[in-house]
Amino acid sequence: MKKYIILALVALFSLSSCVLDDGTTRDPNKANEVLVRKVISSLSPTLRNVKYILYADAVVEGRESDAKFIKSHYFPNATIETADDKITITESLSNNQSMQSVVTTGGVKLTEGGSWTLEEVSGDKTILVGTYTGVQGAECTFTTTYTNGKEESEDYSVKILYSLVSNGIKMKVWGAGDMELKRSYTMSFTIDDNNPLIHYYSNTGGSRDTFYYINYFGGAMNIAYTDLVDNTSREVNILFDDDGDHIYN
Amino acid sequence: MRRLKLLLVLTLLLSGTVIAQERQVEHSEDGQTVTVIRTLPKRIDQHNFRVGVGTMSFSTLLYHLSYADTGGPFTFRESVKDAETYLTNSFFTGVYSLNYSYHSRRWLQCGGTVNFWAITQSERDCVTNNKVENYCDWGMSIMPTFRFIYLYREKVQLYSSISAGIVVGNVNLMPCIDATLIGCSFGRKLYGFAELGLGTGGWGRIGIGYRFDSKKAKK
């Protein structure tokens, strides 16, 4: 009799309990991936703004073929207004609105040591995107400071060595940047000049920038993150390889 | 049609009182056929204790879904924190039940049932695999129970039951209902049972029980 009772109890437990739901996957690099994507998603659009500087530089220097190449690749349907001290590039957006990118040259060429600014004008809103010095083939400096006026800010100062290639713009990028959301987190990245990021900006259409996360082929980046709420820190070193993949170390 | 259905239900419920006799044909040694009529008692007067376990049911799942997850992560910082850990499988313990009923008339048992269940899950660090937090959603239903015996024999009983009460737990306080659509117990004093049901007890339940005469029955 006892045997049957024990068998019944074992059957009770084995039949009643079960796995209700699968959990999530354990990935030791998942948090690192979140950090890297955040930096790349902020850095890439910043770097791609260099196309307006490239275009303005080609126009100012009289390099028509370069100007035509850049316009056809990145903003083929844009209208261009040229003045002595600025060049305005107006593009139509998908929501029937337009966006103006204004390169203010101040009448001084980059080859003469000029320092140009790039602004984005949308409606009655003007945002200073960045300040640019340097020329193609030489080490250029692009600094950009963004703040939403409240608690979020980004501050980058990167150097770019860029060149026009058959499918777009190839850039070597190094420098540093900081990001902050007050009372939430701070994050900084550094890219060593001995191992700069290699970024290909290729766009065959006229649409606004899309996020090409995979277009980094080489180089290394260090990211340091601090959680201001929990007072914890995290650091990640990332290496990009020639195939566009990346690993952490 | 409605009247026919009602008549069928009443017949099933009261069959214990109506079919109060058991006829058995026996043969005596001299070859004569004798029909023995055994009359089943109208009153039983026994205490019944049961312990069992059941499967998950829609109502137990609904109870836990009623506590809505707020969703997220909504900010970048929350995304980083979320990515630092992972969740293990969530595990349902089964519905464990405890029941007491008093078998008064042959066709009726009255008592109470307590069911308990839990869903457990852990959160672990992605790098070290150390446990960061344990999550446990539990519920307990407390209900009076009425069991209707429509086939009563010494070793076998067929029955249905209905219970209604409340569910308490770390989620919400809610009303609940439970019904045994059909159940069968087999055994004399120590018995086993198996049931198909709806409600907080689970759709399938099995267990063991013990019954003994009350003082009233011994008199």
Interface residues (C-beta under 8 A of the other chain):
Chain A: M1 Y4 I5 A8 L9 A11 L12 F13 L15 S16 S17 C18 V19 L20 D21 D22 G23 T24 T25 R26 D27 P28 K30 A31 E33 V34 L35 K38 L181 S184 Y185 Y225 D227 V229 D230 R234
Chain B: G52 V53 G54 T55 M56 T75 F76 R77 S79 V80 K81 A83 E84 Y86 L87 T88 N89 S90 F91 F92 T93 G94 V95 I119 Q121 R124 C126 V127 N129 L190 G192 G202 G204 I206 G207 I208
